[in-house]
């Protein structure tokens, strides 16, 4: 214990009372106390900044005894510098080897608390009942545990480095895959644009050829009719003038005049088929529109009493007798129409209807607040945008009759609310049937269906592929 006490005294002598650490560049004040040079200067600098306390010029109080000491009288203490260096190097004077509470060497190890303790701690109430081993004995067991832990951690480090390398490779591979797919997308769409441009030019060229083939014949017939009309006008004017002449004047050359009337034979124009062979068909367009396909069903509360709806509310046909259904503002009557349950106020929507070989039908959309008791034509001015098929041609309130070559068996309807666009397609071959551009949409729109005539074949709304009822949003 004497050696420990001596070491403690040496530690006290080598410790600065300001920083409580071993002296660094120790200096002595006029009153004989020692401090680190930096510590005493910092202490005096703080004293200089305090207000309300006047100090003698160049003098400051000693932190130990408060005696005034001139700052310029600080003397280096070389002996204390050597003592502090010896204290630093002495193995028994390392602060971490002493108990902070009792300042005794940490020679024991408490197994319950897993911490080093001194002999005074061993007798304290806190550790009296704990299992205690000498530190040198305990260190052997824990050293083995630490080595085993190090082995485990090194193995974990190897695995982590391997996983890190794999993760880096995966990131690089993923970036390569994304870039490759990006190039695929750019390339395929560029090829598609070229194909579409070529198809566009071919369609325009065929239309031009049809125009050049038929238009001269139509113009020739029109010109011939113009000549005949002019000749008839001259003859009529001549006869009208002859009728105003006196008897002898009227009878003069009457035989020739009558002969010329008899020789008049009107030649009707050549009958030219008014059916375009070239149809507007954009490859892949209908397949693209099906991305916006929704599950549309019929609303029985809006059905005309003559219409018969299927149980799944997907098919409708016109019967021969009126059903006893409650009358309401929502129900169409007398118009043979029924609305879809769905309501559209924005977005893009597409649905298909199987019309089969029906001789007449009408499809489209209308505003939800239309007059459903109206008689006569359902026009755009009244909030109806529909395409009517009448056996051999299409009709709408927006355009004259359009002759039809091959009636479709399935019709696709595409509505783009924001673009104010409604178009109809043959879902069989993808050709455009009719288009409403720049429609003044407002408010809520609903799909409209009308089997204009009786038929054993109902109109049927096709189910979306996969049975999903959600309208897909554009990407």
C-alpha positions as a printed NumPy array, in Angstrom:
array([[   0.   ,    0.   ,    0.   ],
       [   2.977,    2.334,    0.608],
       [   3.899,    2.088,   -3.087],
       [   0.313,    2.862,   -4.047],
       [   0.246,    5.821,   -1.665],
       [   3.544,    7.08 ,   -3.069],
       [   2.201,    6.773,   -6.596],
       [  -0.91 ,    8.654,   -5.598],
       [   1.148,   11.493,   -4.101],
       [   3.282,   11.66 ,   -7.225],
       [   0.124,   11.826,   -9.327],
       [  -1.217,   14.692,   -7.207],
       [   2.005,   16.652,   -7.528],
       [   2.096,   16.161,  -11.298],
       [  -1.55 ,   17.233,  -11.843],
       [  -2.683,   20.76 ,  -12.779],
       [  -5.483,   21.997,  -10.495],
       [  -7.208,   23.744,  -13.395],
       [  -7.403,   21.055,  -16.111],
       [  -6.957,   18.132,  -13.606],
       [  -4.522,   16.481,  -16.036],
       [  -0.763,   16.055,  -15.953],
       [   1.15 ,   19.339,  -16.344],
       [   1.935,   20.575,  -19.847],
       [   4.581,   23.362,  -19.929],
       [   4.134,   24.105,  -16.175],
       [   4.807,   27.646,  -14.845],
       [   4.985,   29.05 ,  -11.282],
       [   3.202,   32.185,  -10.088],
       [   4.646,   34.757,   -7.687],
       [   2.774,   33.068,   -4.832],
       [   4.439,   29.69 ,   -5.546],
       [   1.577,   27.716,   -7.151],
       [   2.022,   25.777,  -10.395],
       [  -0.29 ,   25.544,  -13.422],
       [  -0.093,   24.662,  -17.111],
       [   0.899,   27.795,  -18.993],
       [  -2.144,   27.596,  -21.241],
       [  -4.451,   26.97 ,  -18.265],
       [  -3.316,   30.005,  -16.209],
       [  -3.376,   32.259,  -19.279],
       [  -6.902,   31.144,  -20.108],
       [  -7.947,   31.707,  -16.492],
       [  -6.566,   35.215,  -16.507],
       [  -8.136,   35.993,  -19.897],
       [ -11.516,   35.061,  -18.454],
       [ -10.847,   37.266,  -15.417],
       [  -9.936,   40.156,  -17.716],
       [ -13.345,   39.981,  -19.422],
       [ -15.415,   40.11 ,  -16.237],
       [ -17.212,   43.427,  -15.7  ],
       [ -17.467,   45.336,  -12.48 ],
       [ -14.097,   44.152,  -11.117],
       [ -11.069,   46.403,  -11.529],
       [  -7.625,   44.713,  -11.44 ],
       [  -4.225,   46.142,  -10.929],
       [  -2.689,   46.609,  -14.375],
       [  -0.849,   43.421,  -15.43 ],
       [  -1.769,   41.481,  -12.243],
       [  -4.349,   38.717,  -11.776],
       [  -5.489,   36.549,   -8.83 ],
       [  -3.995,   33.089,   -8.343],
       [  -6.692,   30.374,   -8.919],
       [  -5.419,   28.574,   -5.775],
       [  -4.951,   31.337,   -3.147],
       [  -6.408,   34.409,   -4.916],
       [  -3.166,   36.353,   -4.265],
       [  -2.37 ,   38.939,   -6.932],
       [   0.412,   37.871,   -9.205],
       [   1.942,   39.823,  -12.105],
       [   1.468,   37.978,  -15.351],
       [   4.968,   38.833,  -16.52 ],
       [   6.433,   37.059,  -13.409],
       [   5.374,   33.548,  -14.551],
       [   8.436,   31.292,  -14.222],
       [   8.864,   27.973,  -16.09 ],
       [   9.093,   24.97 ,  -13.706],
       [  11.43 ,   22.563,  -15.442],
       [  11.548,   20.144,  -12.492],
       [   7.768,   19.786,  -12.537],
       [   7.917,   19.156,  -16.273],
       [  10.133,   16.101,  -15.621],
       [   7.855,   14.908,  -12.781],
       [   4.773,   15.13 ,  -15.048],
       [   6.595,   13.177,  -17.756],
       [   7.538,   10.472,  -15.223],
       [   3.926,   10.283,  -14.063],
       [   2.713,    9.851,  -17.627],
       [   5.121,    6.971,  -18.258],
       [   4.62 ,    5.158,  -14.932],
       [   2.378,    2.102,  -15.514],
       [   0.831,    2.354,  -12.085],
       [  -0.268,    5.942,  -12.595],
       [  -2.556,    5.481,  -15.636],
       [  -5.879,    7.033,  -14.693],
       [  -7.88 ,    4.293,  -16.357],
       [  -6.209,    1.76 ,  -14.019],
       [  -7.531,    3.482,  -10.878],
       [ -11.036,    3.334,   -9.394],
       [ -12.673,    6.682,  -10.026],
       [ -14.515,    6.467,   -6.711],
       [ -11.765,    5.224,   -4.408],
       [  -8.581,    6.003,   -6.428],
       [  -7.405,    2.435,   -5.785],
       [  -5.94 ,    0.114,   -8.444],
       [  -8.534,   -1.928,  -10.385],
       [  -7.203,   -5.408,   -9.571],
       [ -10.501,   -7.371,   -9.394],
       [ -13.301,   -8.188,  -11.842],
       [ -17.008,   -8.47 ,  -10.906],
       [ -18.612,  -11.171,  -13.015],
       [ -22.193,  -10.041,  -12.307],
       [ -21.574,   -6.422,  -13.359],
       [ -18.962,   -7.366,  -15.996],
       [ -16.649,   -4.552,  -14.868],
       [ -13.262,   -4.098,  -13.106],
       [ -13.388,   -3.038,   -9.412],
       [ -10.903,   -2.188,   -6.633],
       [ -10.486,   -3.928,   -3.241],
       [ -12.585,   -1.216,   -1.557],
       [ -15.43 ,   -1.82 ,   -4.064],
       [ -15.156,   -5.556,   -3.256],
       [ -16.168,   -4.911,    0.361],
       [ -18.948,   -2.473,   -0.533],
       [ -22.623,   -3.432,   -0.274],
       [ -22.952,   -3.222,   -4.078],
       [ -20.423,   -5.976,   -4.802],
       [ -20.252,   -7.921,   -1.503],
       [ -22.481,  -10.795,   -2.724],
       [ -21.117,  -10.841,   -6.301],
       [ -18.667,  -13.361,   -7.708],
       [ -15.303,  -11.651,   -7.973],
       [ -12.113,  -12.882,   -9.68 ],
       [  -8.642,  -11.424,   -9.925],
       [  -8.394,   -9.324,  -13.074],
       [  -5.482,  -11.396,  -14.443],
       [  -7.52 ,  -14.594,  -14.035],
       [ -10.697,  -13.116,  -15.555],
       [  -8.859,  -11.685,  -18.537],
       [  -7.899,  -15.136,  -19.818],
       [ -11.498,  -16.309,  -20.199],
       [ -12.664,  -13.059,  -21.737],
       [  -9.685,  -12.958,  -24.058],
       [ -10.736,  -16.353,  -25.438],
       [ -14.303,  -15.048,  -25.864],
       [ -13.027,  -11.926,  -27.6  ],
       [ -10.877,  -13.993,  -29.957],
       [ -13.881,  -16.157,  -30.782],
       [ -15.945,  -13.027,  -31.311],
       [ -13.203,  -11.636,  -33.54 ],
       [ -13.244,  -14.822,  -35.583],
       [ -17.025,  -14.503,  -35.981],
       [ -16.765,  -10.831,  -36.897],
       [ -13.999,  -11.476,  -39.421],
       [ -16.195,  -14.128,  -41.031],
       [ -19.05 ,  -11.628,  -41.068],
       [ -16.7  ,   -9.066,  -42.609],
       [ -15.756,  -11.513,  -45.368],
       [ -19.422,  -12.242,  -46.044],
       [ -20.231,   -8.514,  -45.993],
       [ -17.435,   -7.772,  -48.467],
       [ -18.668,  -10.605,  -50.689],
       [ -22.253,   -9.336,  -50.492],
       [ -21.033,   -5.799,  -51.151],
       [ -19.191,   -6.953,  -54.267],
       [ -22.262,   -8.872,  -55.405],
       [ -24.47 ,   -5.851,  -54.7  ],
       [ -22.15 ,   -3.608,  -56.723],
       [ -22.19 ,   -6.108,  -59.581],
       [ -25.981,   -6.311,  -59.338],
       [ -26.266,   -2.51 ,  -59.537],
       [ -24.063,   -2.432,  -62.619],
       [ -25.981,   -5.321,  -64.196],
       [ -29.312,   -3.656,  -63.432],
       [ -28.167,   -0.408,  -65.001],
       [ -27.044,   -2.326,  -68.082],
       [ -30.413,   -4.108,  -68.268],
       [ -32.315,   -0.829,  -67.921],
       [ -30.158,    0.861,  -70.552],
       [ -30.589,   -2.103,  -72.892],
       [ -34.353,   -1.995,  -72.432],
       [ -34.332,    1.786,  -72.907],
       [ -32.581,    1.311,  -76.242],
       [ -35.098,   -1.423,  -77.122],
       [ -38.011,    0.93 ,  -76.385],
       [ -36.462,    3.775,  -78.368],
       [ -35.611,    1.48 ,  -81.255],
       [ -38.978,   -0.254,  -81.403],
       [ -40.939,    2.984,  -81.259],
       [ -38.701,    4.495,  -83.914],
       [ -39.338,    1.478,  -86.118],
       [ -43.047,    1.745,  -85.372],
       [ -43.021,    5.418,  -86.309],
       [ -41.343,    4.549,  -89.61 ],
       [ -43.845,    1.762,  -90.256],
       [ -46.748,    4.056,  -89.41 ],
       [ -45.317,    6.78 ,  -91.64 ],
       [ -44.987,    4.271,  -94.484],
       [ -48.514,    2.978,  -93.878],
       [ -49.786,    6.56 ,  -93.8  ],
       [ -48.137,    7.332,  -97.131],
       [ -49.536,    4.145,  -98.67 ],
       [ -53.068,    4.975,  -97.498],
       [ -52.779,    8.546,  -98.751],
       [ -51.42 ,    7.308, -102.058],
       [ -54.285,    4.821, -102.467],
       [ -56.777,    7.558, -101.634],
       [ -55.176,    9.805, -104.225],
       [ -55.3  ,    7.016, -106.795],
       [ -58.987,    6.435, -106.042],
       [ -59.613,   10.159, -106.31 ],
       [ -57.829,   10.375, -109.664],
       [ -59.663,    7.278, -110.861],
       [ -63.203,    8.363, -109.984],
       [ -63.155,   12.159, -109.895],
       [ -62.551,   12.643, -113.683],
       [ -65.535,   10.389, -114.433],
       [ -67.687,   12.372, -112.016],
       [ -66.493,   15.653, -113.51 ],
       [ -67.041,   14.381, -117.031],
       [ -70.604,   13.384, -116.145],
       [ -71.174,   16.755, -114.495],
       [ -69.79 ,   18.577, -117.544],
       [ -72.   ,   16.54 , -119.893],
       [ -75.02 ,   17.326, -117.764],
       [ -74.028,   20.985, -117.896],
       [ -73.966,   20.905, -121.678],
       [ -77.35 ,   19.174, -121.827],
       [ -78.779,   21.68 , -119.386],
       [ -77.489,   24.592, -121.467],
       [ -78.968,   23.053, -124.668],
       [ -82.301,   22.505, -122.92 ],
       [ -82.279,   26.071, -121.66 ],
       [ -81.732,   27.383, -125.195],
       [ -84.519,   25.205, -126.595],
       [ -86.924,   26.22 , -123.834],
       [ -86.15 ,   29.887, -124.401],
       [ -86.699,   29.437, -128.154],
       [ -90.056,   27.708, -127.671],
       [ -91.168,   30.266, -125.102],
       [ -90.327,   33.019, -127.596],
       [ -92.131,   31.191, -130.451],
       [ -95.234,   30.919, -128.27 ],
       [ -95.34 ,   34.715, -128.063],
       [ -95.274,   35.166, -131.887],
       [ -98.326,   35.775, -134.116],
       [ -99.888,   32.778, -135.805],
       [ -97.757,   32.895, -138.97 ],
       [ -94.592,   33.459, -136.972],
       [ -95.406,   30.603, -134.607],
       [ -96.077,   28.216, -137.532],
       [ -92.942,   29.207, -139.398],
       [ -90.566,   26.165, -139.378],
       [ -92.744,   24.492, -136.736],
       [ -91.872,   21.048, -138.11 ],
       [ -88.161,   21.619, -137.502],
       [ -88.792,   22.985, -134.01 ],
       [ -90.892,   19.969, -133.031],
       [ -88.332,   17.627, -134.525],
       [ -85.583,   19.181, -132.419],
       [ -87.752,   18.731, -129.327],
       [ -88.284,   15.094, -130.225],
       [ -84.57 ,   14.611, -130.715],
       [ -83.829,   15.737, -127.142],
       [ -82.825,   12.687, -125.12 ],
       [ -81.382,   13.323, -121.686],
       [ -78.324,   11.216, -120.979],
       [ -78.068,   10.458, -117.238],
       [ -74.592,   10.541, -115.72 ],
       [ -72.551,    7.411, -115.371],
       [ -73.308,    5.542, -112.17 ],
       [ -70.072,    5.631, -110.156],
       [ -69.876,    3.494, -106.973],
       [ -69.593,    5.857, -104.007],
       [ -67.774,    3.403, -101.767],
       [ -64.146,    4.057, -100.93 ],
       [ -61.975,    0.984, -101.196],
       [ -59.356,    2.608,  -98.971],
       [ -60.276,    2.477,  -95.287],
       [ -58.602,    4.372,  -92.456],
       [ -56.835,    1.672,  -90.475],
       [ -53.88 ,    2.455,  -88.174],
       [ -51.986,   -0.755,  -87.322],
       [ -52.131,   -1.573,  -83.638],
       [ -54.396,    1.36 ,  -82.701],
       [ -57.293,   -0.711,  -81.356],
       [ -54.859,   -2.819,  -79.305],
       [ -53.477,    0.403,  -77.83 ],
       [ -56.942,    1.756,  -77.068],
       [ -57.754,   -1.428,  -75.168],
       [ -55.354,   -0.209,  -72.481],
       [ -58.162,    2.17 ,  -71.486],
       [ -60.828,   -0.516,  -71.546],
       [ -63.337,   -0.479,  -68.684],
       [ -66.085,   -2.817,  -67.542],
       [ -69.333,   -1.212,  -68.763],
       [ -72.738,   -2.595,  -67.757],
       [ -76.324,   -1.524,  -68.487],
       [ -78.536,    0.512,  -66.151],
       [ -82.013,   -1.104,  -66.095],
       [ -83.613,    2.021,  -64.579],
       [ -82.939,    3.868,  -67.86 ],
       [ -84.116,    1.124,  -70.273],
       [ -87.075,    1.715,  -72.598],
       [ -89.986,   -0.649,  -71.725],
       [ -89.554,   -2.409,  -75.082],
       [ -85.945,   -3.37 ,  -74.308],
       [ -85.038,   -6.695,  -72.708],
       [ -81.843,   -6.793,  -70.636],
       [ -79.901,   -9.912,  -69.696],
       [ -79.389,  -10.864,  -66.047],
       [ -75.728,   -9.866,  -66.153],
       [ -76.76 ,   -6.485,  -67.647],
       [ -74.438,   -6.855,  -70.618],
       [ -76.9  ,   -7.705,  -73.41 ],
       [ -79.953,   -5.88 ,  -74.727],
       [ -82.456,   -6.574,  -77.494],
       [ -85.733,   -5.04 ,  -78.577],
       [ -88.862,   -7.051,  -77.873],
       [ -92.27 ,   -6.994,  -79.541],
       [ -94.229,   -5.997,  -76.426],
       [ -93.869,   -3.236,  -73.861],
       [ -93.062,   -4.38 ,  -70.359],
       [ -94.964,   -3.068,  -67.364],
       [ -92.159,   -0.977,  -65.884],
       [ -92.502,    2.056,  -63.608],
       [ -92.266,    5.328,  -65.481],
       [ -89.638,    7.788,  -64.261],
       [ -87.618,   10.729,  -65.617],
       [ -84.597,    8.42 ,  -65.874],
       [ -86.301,    5.963,  -68.246],
       [ -86.124,    6.451,  -72.048],
       [ -89.576,    6.47 ,  -73.652],
       [ -90.345,    6.453,  -76.54 ],
       [ -86.687,    6.236,  -77.652],
       [ -85.468,    2.565,  -77.632],
       [ -82.353,    3.395,  -75.592],
       [ -80.587,    2.314,  -72.415],
       [ -77.589,    3.9  ,  -70.667],
       [ -74.527,    2.351,  -69.113],
       [ -74.066,    2.406,  -65.344],
       [ -70.7  ,    4.142,  -65.697],
       [ -70.34 ,    7.92 ,  -65.543],
       [ -67.445,    9.773,  -67.16 ],
       [ -66.249,   13.216,  -66.075],
       [ -62.594,   12.941,  -67.132],
       [ -59.967,   10.587,  -68.533],
       [ -59.877,    8.145,  -71.43 ],
       [ -62.311,    5.254,  -71.743],
       [ -62.822,    2.445,  -74.235],
       [ -65.46 ,   -0.268,  -74.538],
       [ -66.555,   -2.744,  -77.225],
       [ -70.023,   -3.898,  -78.258],
       [ -70.833,   -7.075,  -80.184],
       [ -73.5  ,   -6.113,  -82.739],
       [ -73.254,   -9.26 ,  -84.867],
       [ -75.337,   -9.226,  -88.026],
       [ -77.972,   -6.818,  -86.742],
       [ -79.502,   -4.633,  -89.455],
       [ -79.607,   -1.488,  -87.324],
       [ -78.189,   -0.121,  -84.077],
       [ -77.028,    3.091,  -82.425],
       [ -74.078,    3.562,  -80.072],
       [ -72.374,    6.523,  -78.448],
       [ -72.56 ,    8.745,  -75.387],
       [ -74.89 ,   11.388,  -74.01 ],
       [ -75.017,   13.886,  -71.192],
       [ -76.533,   12.492,  -68.017],
       [ -79.1  ,   15.295,  -67.813],
       [ -80.576,   14.819,  -71.329],
       [ -84.332,   14.758,  -71.875],
       [ -85.165,   11.053,  -72.063],
       [ -88.764,   11.619,  -73.109],
       [ -87.825,   13.436,  -76.323],
       [ -89.278,   12.254,  -79.623],
       [ -87.445,   12.257,  -82.921],
       [ -83.751,   12.421,  -83.709],
       [ -81.258,   12.337,  -80.853],
       [ -78.88 ,   15.087,  -81.926],
       [ -75.664,   16.567,  -80.598],
       [ -77.475,   19.805,  -79.943],
       [ -79.599,   17.924,  -77.421],
       [ -76.583,   16.292,  -75.77 ],
       [ -76.391,   13.044,  -77.81 ],
       [ -73.279,   11.972,  -79.752],
       [ -74.201,    8.692,  -81.417],
       [ -73.389,    6.664,  -84.513],
       [ -76.376,    5.037,  -86.234],
       [ -76.104,    1.994,  -88.492],
       [ -78.987,    1.48 ,  -90.912],
       [ -78.192,   -1.665,  -92.825],
       [ -75.862,   -0.316,  -95.505],
       [ -74.653,    3.059,  -94.266],
       [ -73.823,    5.066,  -91.175],
       [ -75.558,    8.184,  -90.096],
       [ -75.077,   10.823,  -87.446],
       [ -76.408,   14.274,  -86.755],
       [ -72.943,   15.676,  -87.473],
       [ -72.309,   14.244,  -90.955],
       [ -74.101,   13.097,  -94.08 ],
       [ -74.676,    9.44 ,  -94.814],
       [ -71.503,    7.414,  -95.17 ],
       [ -71.78 ,    4.312,  -97.385],
       [ -70.5  ,    1.109,  -95.845],
       [ -68.617,   -1.721,  -97.516],
       [ -68.28 ,   -4.342,  -94.778],
       [ -70.459,   -3.863,  -91.68 ],
       [ -68.5  ,   -4.631,  -88.485],
       [ -69.642,   -7.348,  -86.118],
       [ -67.98 ,   -5.691,  -83.137],
       [ -67.72 ,   -1.93 ,  -82.552],
       [ -65.167,   -0.197,  -80.312],
       [ -65.971,    3.207,  -78.788],
       [ -63.177,    5.462,  -77.507],
       [ -63.851,    8.571,  -75.417],
       [ -61.105,   11.071,  -74.54 ],
       [ -62.862,   13.571,  -72.298],
       [ -60.07 ,   16.153,  -72.005],
       [ -59.305,   16.012,  -75.743],
       [ -63.065,   16.396,  -76.519],
       [ -62.844,   13.378,  -78.804],
       [ -65.189,   10.464,  -79.543],
       [ -64.424,    7.833,  -82.185],
       [ -65.853,    4.516,  -83.362],
       [ -63.843,    1.582,  -84.715],
       [ -64.429,   -1.819,  -86.213],
       [ -62.896,   -3.988,  -83.494],
       [ -62.756,   -6.761,  -86.076],
       [ -60.197,   -5.19 ,  -88.413],
       [ -59.248,   -1.961,  -86.567],
       [ -60.634,    0.421,  -89.201],
       [ -62.085,    3.804,  -88.252],
       [ -65.859,    3.982,  -88.718],
       [ -66.659,    7.487,  -87.528],
       [ -65.178,   10.318,  -85.486],
       [ -66.558,   13.272,  -83.543],
       [ -63.718,   15.796,  -83.25 ],
       [ -63.754,   18.712,  -80.805],
       [ -67.011,   17.894,  -79.051],
       [ -68.106,   20.519,  -76.501],
       [ -68.218,   18.038,  -73.603],
       [ -69.411,   19.318,  -70.245],
       [ -70.69 ,   17.651,  -67.124],
       [ -71.18 ,   13.918,  -66.773],
       [ -71.319,   11.609,  -69.818],
       [ -72.762,    8.095,  -69.971],
       [ -72.538,    5.325,  -72.621],
       [ -75.67 ,    4.901,  -74.74 ],
       [ -76.951,    1.717,  -76.433],
       [ -79.913,    1.296,  -78.775],
       [ -81.   ,   -1.825,  -80.722],
       [ -83.159,    0.073,  -83.192],
       [ -84.929,   -2.997,  -84.593],
       [ -86.039,   -6.367,  -83.279],
       [ -83.554,   -9.167,  -83.795],
       [ -82.929,  -12.61 ,  -82.332],
       [ -79.329,  -11.504,  -81.807],
       [ -78.868,   -9.115,  -78.863],
       [ -76.316,   -6.334,  -78.626],
       [ -73.702,   -7.418,  -76.064],
       [ -71.091,   -5.403,  -74.198],
       [ -67.858,   -7.355,  -74.346],
       [ -66.107,   -8.195,  -71.089],
       [ -62.623,   -6.719,  -70.637],
       [ -59.818,   -9.221,  -70.989],
       [ -59.205,  -10.813,  -67.613],
       [ -62.561,   -9.633,  -66.254],
       [ -61.144,   -6.518,  -64.639],
       [ -63.561,   -3.68 ,  -64.138],
       [ -60.985,   -0.93 ,  -63.811],
       [ -60.288,    1.536,  -66.545],
       [ -56.556,    1.622,  -67.054],
       [ -54.928,    5.021,  -66.774],
       [ -52.381,    6.086,  -69.411],
       [ -48.778,    5.685,  -68.537]])
